[in-house]
Amino acid sequence: MARGRPRKVAADPVNQPAHYRTGDIECIDAMVQVFGEDAVRTYARINAFKYQWRAAYKGQEEQDVQKALWYLRYATGDDPRKAVSQ
């Protein structure tokens, strides 16, 4: 790999949105540290509901359905980020 500027990674608004990361820490990991795994899984179920509820109204229905699925997987203990990094 060339030295200098870091290489750009393709944007993935479902599995790893850039705006959910500060340095090496993803927001959801910080949430687990602060609130605990059970609370964050509950949040994930609620967030999945939100994405399903508004999917047809934002103009990005497929992406919002994919986000809902991401949060449902997380809520059941199946962290979707593990599948992306493998």
Secondary structure by P-SEA (a helix, b strand, c coil): ccccccccccccccccccccccccccaaaaaaaaccaaaaaaaaaaaaaaaaaccccccaaaaaaaaaaaaaaaaacccccccccc
